[in-house]
Every structure is written in structure tokens, then in C-alpha cells.
Amino acid sequence: MKFLKKLSNVPIIGILARAIMKYGANREAKQISDHFSQFLEPQLARSDLMRESAFRIRHNVYCEELNFEELRENQQEIDDFDAHSFHCLIQHKSTRNFAGTVRVVYSSGEDQLLPFEKYCMDSVNHETLSPANFDRREICEISRLAVPAEFRRRQMDKYAGAATGVINETTYSERELRCFPFIAVGLYLSAASVVLDKNIHHCFVMMEPRLARSLAFVGIKFTQIGPVVDYHGRRAPYHIDPRELANTLSPGFKRLFKNIRKQLQGEQPAKADELEDLGAPATPH
């Protein structure tokens, strides 16, 4: 691969080298999609029990591991925003343990602020992509992404994007390791599936720029709408229109997104030859 990268800048030959690199990346992404669907299952928390599981994961990561929030006696990390949020979980099929969670905070009016509106609104300086420019029912914030330490190898990582790290090799099979670096990607795509179903067109996220760059690599392309600030670490506000994922995701990750959407809607994941368009959102519910 390093040799191909060197050739990619060479006139004429570079075109062929880039094509080979793109083919290899797409094939790997398709394999990741297949493995993800084999070992992991995205779920929308529809019961108090599932929401409590999400809150326990958040307590484990944000309170016990990262010390971003105070320890809670009930070991559940909950705040006022959870009352107007959708909660996504990813479950490891063989153990039935939850491998991660993320929430989508929505707003039905001025009385339901998004987290970054309450704490970091001064950091937004983009003229057109400010939440104030959109209908409250069309905006949301993706936040509180958390993955238990048992699903990560590098516990020294101190930012939410570390959920893309590899899981503990002594606990899970070598074959499963191929999909677990993308648990965070799966969580973001699960959140995107929810907002598409709810006809929410503008998603905001506070995250580290290096995580934004990593997500852009697979086609989840956020637009930075303000400078980096100190908010649970060095983070910046970002915006994304989930409808654009149909155009920006690479073919392999487009299939992963399709599979996640099907699983969240109670359908079977797409087969290897099913790569139809993802542009039309599902019927709201």
C-alpha cells in the first residue's frame, strides 16, 4: 500500500495506482460491513431497561474512566437532555453485551436547547450553519458516544473517538477484531439512520478535529462551524446533513449504513450484491 501511495503522485501511472487503492479500500469496507452485521446488532432503545443500559455505559466511560462527570450513586449517567433524546445501542450478538451507545438530542421548541447550544454556542461562527437558521424540529445533536473499555485495547485514549480503537484481543476472536474498530462509525451511522427516519436534516456534534478527519476517511464528512474550545477536551462544533451520506459514503460503508438501517427497522441486513441508493429516507415513525 505504501508503494501504491508513492506511485499515486506519478503522472499517468498515478491514475492506475489510485484506482487500485480505491478498489482495495472498497473491498475492505465491504468485508467490514459483512463482519459488522455478523457479530454486531444496532438497536434503538425503546424501553426503560435499554435506556438504563445506555446510561450505565455512559457512567462507566464518562464518570468512572474519563472523569468528565461526577460519579452517580445509581451508576447511571443521566442529564436533562435525555428527556428529549433517542438512544442507540450496539449489541455484541454472542455475549449479548452492549458494545456502545450514542444519543440523538432533538428539539421541539426554544425550551429544548441542544447541549452545545447551552454550553458552547459562543463557539459557533458559521453564518449559514447555525442552529438558529433552521426550524427547531429539523435540528439535533449527536452526543454521549461511549464504548465500554472491554471493547477497546487502548484504555489510555481520553476522548470519545477512542471508541474506534481495537477491542481486547484476549477476549474476542481474531475474526471479530476486523469489525470492532468501527463500532464508533456504526454508532454514528445508527444515529444518522434515526434522524433520517425522523426527518431531521441538520445534525450538530462537538468532537475532536482528529475524530472528524477519521470519520471523513470513510465518507462521514462534517463541516466545522467554529473554533476548537475546551469542552471535555479540545473539541470543535461540527454540522452534517445526513441526507448527504448517500453521496459521500464509500460503497462499502454505504452498505454498512444500509444494513444498519435495515436492522434498526427490524429487517434482515442486505446481501453482498445489494447496493441500491440510500438517498430516500424511510417513513417517519
N, C-alpha and C positions, 0 to 999 in steps of 0.2 A: 504494500500500500504506500509506503514512503517513497518507493521508486516511482510509482504512478503519480504521486503528488509533484515530484520533481519534473516529470515529463509534462504535466498538465499546463505548464507555462511555456512549453516549447511550441513554436508555430507549427501548424498542421498536425503534427503528432499529438500535440496537446488536446486537440478535439477528440481524438480516439481515446486518449488516456482518461479524459474527463467522463466520457461515455461509459468506459469500463468501470470507473469508480462509482458512477451513479447506479449502474446495474447491480454492482455488488452491494451497495448500501440499501437499495430497494429490496433485494433478495433477503438480506439480513433482517430488514424491518418486517418482511412477511413472516419470517420464521419466528421473530419475537412476538408478532401478533398471534400466531398459532399457539405458541407456548403459553402466552398470557391467558388465552381462553381455556387452555387445557388445565392450568394449575390455579388460576385466579378467577374470582367472580365478583364483578361490581354490583353493589346493591344500594338502593335508596332507603334510608332509614324511615320506615313507615310506622314504627311502633315505639313506645316509650323505652322498651328493652333495648332496641337497636340504638336509639339516641343515647342511652346511658352508656352503651359500649363505646360510642364515639367520644363521649365526654371523658371516659376513663382513659382512652388512648391519649387524648389531649392532655389530661392531667399527668400522665406518665412522661410525655415529651416536654410540654411547656412548663410544668411545675417541678417535677422531680429531676428531669435530666438537664434542661436548659435554664431553669430558674428564671424564666421570663415572667411567671406569675406565681403568686403565693400558694403554698400548699393548702389543700382543702381537706377538711376532716372526712368528707364522704368520698374523697378521691375522684371527684368529677369536676372538670374544669368547665364552668358554665358562666356566661355573661348575659347582659341584657339583649344582645343581638341575636341570641339563639331563639328567641321568641318569634323572630321573623326570618328564619333560615331554613334551607333544605340541607340535609346532611347525607353525604355519600360515604360509603364504606367499600373497601375491597377485602374479600374474604379468601383465605387460603383454603382450597377445597378439601385437601386430605386431612388437615388438622381442625378445620372449621374455626381457626383463629383469625381474627381480623388483622390484616396487614397494613391498614392505613385508613385515614379518614380525611375529609375536607368538607367545608361547608360553603353554601352559597347564601349570602345575606341579601335579601331583596328589600324593596321599599315600596310601600303603597301610598306614601304621602310624606310631607315635610316632617312629620313627627317620628318617622322611621329613618334615621340617618344611617348611612353605611359607616363601618368602623373608621375608615380613613377620612371620611368627612368630619367625624367628631374629633379625631386626634391629629390628623396630618393635612387638613385641607389647605393650609398655607403653603404646602409644598407643591401644589398643582399650579402650573403657569401656562398650560397649553390653552390657546384661545378657543379652539373648537371642540376639544375632547374633555371638557369639564363636565361633571355630572349635572351642573346647573343648566346645561344646554339641552337636557333631554327630559322626556316625561319620566316621572318617578317610577312608573310601572315598567319602564324599559331599561332600568339600571340595576346592577347588583355588584357585590364584591365577593370575590373568591378568597377565602381566608382560612386560617387554622388548619393548614395541611400538616398532618402528623403521621409518622410511621414508627411503630414500636422498635426499640433498639434491637430486638431479636431478629428483625428483618433487615438489619444493616450490619455491615462489617466495621465501618469506621465510626465508632462512637465518639471520636474526638471532634467530628464535624458539629458546628454550633449554629447551623442555620437550617430553616425548613427545607431548603432544596437538597439537603443531605439525604433526604428520602430517596434520592436517585442512586444512593450507594448500594453496593452488592451485599446480599444477606450473609448471615453466618454460614460458612461453608461446612461446619461440622454438624449442622442441624438438618440441612436440606440437601437433596440430591444434586449432583453436578448438572443434570439436565435442567432442573428447575432454576438454577442460577442464571440462566440465559435471559429469563424474563424479569427477574426481580429488580434489576437496576432501573426498570421503567415503571415501578409502582407509582412514583410521583407523576409521571406522564399519564398513567392510567387514571389517576385521581383527577388531574386537570381535564382529561377528556370526559370523565364521568360528569364533572361539574358542567362542562360545555354541553353535554347531552341534556342535562336538566334544564339549562337556561334556554336551549333551543325549543324544548318541549313547552316551556312557559312563555315563549315569545319575548324573551328578554334579549335585547340587542347590544347592550353595552356593559361589558364586564371590566371591573377595575381590580387591580391586585397591587399590594405592597410587597416587593420582593427584592432580593439582591440582584444587581445587574448581571452577575455571572450566571445566575439561575435563568434569567431571561435569555441570555445568549445560548445556554444549553437547550432550552425549550425551542428556540428558533431553529436550532440544528435539525429538529425533526418536523419543523413546519408549523409550530405553535408560535406565531410571531406577534409579540406585544409591541406597542408603541409607548415609549417612555414619555410621560406628560409632566415631569417635574424633576428637580434635582434629587440627589441622594440625601437622605436625612437619617438621623439616629432614631430608629423605631424598632426595638427588638433587634438591634444590629443595624448595619448600614444598608438601608433599603430605599427604593425609589417607587413612585406611583406609576403604574402602567395601565394601559387600556387595550382591549381587544374586542372585536366584533366576532362572535362565534360563527356567524354565517360565512365568514371568510375562510374557515378551516377547510371547506370543500375545495378551495383553490390553492391553499398554502401547504397542506399536509402532503408529505411524500406518499406514493402509492401504498407502501407497506403500512405506514401509520394511519393512512386513510382507512385501511381495512380494520386496523385495531379499533379505530373510532366507530366504524360501522358495527363491529362485534360488540363493543361496549354498549352502544345504543340499543342493539337488539336484546342484549342480556338484561338491561335495565327495564326494557319493555316486556320482559318475560318470554322472549323468543330465543330460538337457537342461534348461536354465532354463525356468521357467514362462512361458507365453504371456500376452499382455496381459490376457485375461479370466479368468485363473486366480488366484483369491484365496481359496482354501479355508483352513480352520482350520490353525493351526500348533501347536496345543497338544499333540498326541500325539508324544512323542519317537520317533525312528527306532529300529530294532532295534539293540541294542548289538553292537559287534564288536571 
